[in-house]
Amino acid sequence: MRRHPNPCAVVVPGSVSLAIAMCVGRFALTPILSMTQLQGTLDLSLSR
């Protein structure tokens, strides 16, 4: 019979991986946002 892993052993590394991925995405895409707004290729007024 197979043993199930401890839930903490799955949740903690998964949460840390998600936090790292979100931080990398945020800091990688923030400079691109201002460039696209200045170039006129992205208009945030259309988002509503």
Residue pairs with C-beta under 8 A, 6 or more apart in sequence:
33 42
36 42
37 43
37 44
